[in-house]
Amino acid sequence: MAARWMTSVAGLVLGLTFAGGLATAQDAARETVAAAVPEFTPKPGAAAQGEAQRSEGRTLDADVQGLKKQVLDLNRDLFLLEEELLFPSNTQVAVFVSMDVGEFFGLDSVELKVDNKNVANYLYTEREADALIKGGVQRLFIGNMKAGEHELVAVFTGQGPHTRDYRRGASLKFEKGIGPKYIELTISDRESTQQPEFVVKEWE
């Protein structure tokens, strides 16, 4: 009887010891896994990622626009510098074309002569002619001329009243002095005669 009781006690102690060891082993295993696997950090949500990408895109667009403006400013400065070198103000002559209303004349081309020498011959597209009617001004010619008297002759070709072919000339004698000279070729409508009018004038 005593022997059986001792055996039962020994078995119980052995079982408790085994159970305690198993629990200790499980705790150690969990600690090992925790050490091996880094703590999980949730990634930003899709909305946050999208906002970050949009912000980066806006910054990039602003940078690109800034660079474009710098390039345009540089090109303008280089263009002005080139013109100043090629056409100094003391000898420079520039001729511009403008148009008012344009109801009685559809512009096709302008031929320009200075001192009986052909210096420009421009053929207009429909879009360019419309731009002139809307108030645009075109620089038709720029060149160098010595001081003294000169003669300019402009010949305009296009569609006149009742869609008839129309060719008309206008001339101007001018004095080239010190400083640049600017001349404008103006096409306007004469309501009284319902005919186009061509005027060559100097800018003051």
Secondary structure as the mmCIF struct_conf table of DSSP 4:
data_model
#
loop_
_struct_conf.conf_type_id
_struct_conf.id
_struct_conf.beg_label_comp_id
_struct_conf.beg_label_asym_id
_struct_conf.beg_label_seq_id
_struct_conf.end_label_comp_id
_struct_conf.end_label_asym_id
_struct_conf.end_label_seq_id
HELX_RH_AL_P HELX_RH_AL_P1 ALA A 2 ALA A 36
BEND BEND1 VAL A 37 VAL A 37
HELX_LH_PP_P HELX_LH_PP_P1 PRO A 38 PHE A 40
HELX_LH_PP_P HELX_LH_PP_P2 PRO A 42 GLY A 45
HELX_RH_AL_P HELX_RH_AL_P2 ALA A 46 LEU A 86
BEND BEND2 PHE A 87 PHE A 87
TURN_TY1_P TURN_TY1_P1 SER A 89 THR A 91
STRN STRN1 GLN A 92 MET A 99
BEND BEND3 ASP A 100 ASP A 100
BEND BEND4 GLU A 103 PHE A 104
STRN STRN2 GLY A 106 VAL A 114
TURN_TY1_P TURN_TY1_P2 ASP A 115 ASN A 116
STRN STRN3 LYS A 117 LEU A 123
HELX_RH_AL_P HELX_RH_AL_P3 GLU A 126 ILE A 133
TURN_TY1_P TURN_TY1_P3 LYS A 134 GLY A 135
STRN STRN4 GLN A 138 ASN A 144
BEND BEND5 ALA A 147 ALA A 147
STRN STRN5 GLY A 148 GLN A 159
HELX_RH_3T_P HELX_RH_3T_P1 PRO A 161 THR A 163
STRN STRN6 ASP A 165 LYS A 176
BEND BEND6 ILE A 178 GLY A 179
STRN STRN7 LYS A 181 ARG A 190
TURN_TY1_P TURN_TY1_P4 GLU A 191 GLN A 194
STRN STRN8 GLN A 195 GLU A 202
#
